[in-house]
Amino acid sequence: PSAGIALSRMAAEARPDTLEDMGRRGQALANDVADRMGWLSA
């Protein structure tokens, strides 16, 4: 349970701009992986 409390506490303290930045990084990483897989399949 302590891990869940820590995660919820981190989520509560996380800033919206930080979450948005993480989302952008995740999207860029997903696009990069998709491009690489596209090259491999092609």
N, C-alpha and C positions, 0 to 999 in steps of 0.2 A: 504493500500500500504506500510505503514511503516514496517509492519511485513515481507513482501516480501523483502524489502530492507535490513532488518536486517539479514534475512536468507541468502540472496545472499552474504552479506558482510562476514558472518560467513563462508560460503562455500569457499569464495575467500581466507580467512585467514587460513582456515584449512590446515594442512600439509598432504601430501600424506600418510606419515607413520601413522598419526592419523586415517585417513580414513581406511587404511588397517587394523589397530588394531580393529577399530569398526566393520569392516567386519568379522574379525576372531571371535570376541566376539559374533556377531550375528549368525554366522555359528555354533559355539559351543552351543549357546542357542537353536538353531533350532534342533540340533542333540539331545540335552538333552530332549527337549519336545517330539521329535519323539520316543526316547527310552521309555519315560514314557508312551506315548500313546500305544506303542507296548506292554508294560507290561500290560496295562489296557485291551487291546483287547485280549491278550493271557490269 
